[in-house]
């Protein structure tokens, strides 16, 4: 299978046979130097896409205890994207949902002694999806979103690797570095990660000149609401542009299924604004 120009060198990947795929979802297993083994990805490409057609890619990150199938199998993300595209609300988009690396309860999407989970996402997983679909970085904008621990991953990776992403969105995010450290296991080798590496505000302040359009939201009955409000207030105080919203709901798939639409519509607005600026 040909590699897109500028893509990283990756081991061969295995993809499901289109004859047996359900609802347009393709399953991938890719060799990852970052993981020292294999990682799984679920991917949705819109119906009618021609080979090599350049479409936006939305990287969707799952939460703790989850895996690559969660956004599709529990949140119906592909159906939301298809519905919005058929209505003309958004353009067709590829959804790519990698596992976080499956280390203990959660990897945190951070490189640490347990594995290079950040590198797996931003290099190997993204590279595998682009390779499979023949997508080139310069022609296929990349967005990142996630929920809970995946919301933290989207915010942190989107800021740290701001040059790779056209927009960032997060739902019900873990926002405090101490909470992240506890989830990935501070008593383990992961405790060696410097605090500055885990600090969301720190990365956003360091990368403010390159930070892509950013939004995040949280449910008013969510146990992570206070942390999301504190992040919003800190961003306001620091003068970092963003959109923050609160909606009724808790830390549930019902909430994430409903509000993924906000992420996709936000990404569409970013694309339209970019198109208008170029015009």
Secondary structure, DSSP 8 states (H G I E B T S, - for coil): ----TT------EEE--GGG-BTTEEEEEEEETTTTEEEEEEEE--TT--TT---EEEEEE--TT--TTHHHHTT-HHHHHHHHHHTTSS--EEEEEE-----TT--TT-EETTEEHHHIIIIIIHHHHHHHHT--TTTS-EEEEEETHHHHHHHHHHHHTGGG-SEEEEES----HHHHHHHH-TTSGGGGS-HHHH-HHHHHHHTTTT--EEEEEEETT-TTHHHHHHHHHHHHHHT---EEEEES--SSHHHHHHHHHHHHHHHHHHHHHHHHHH-
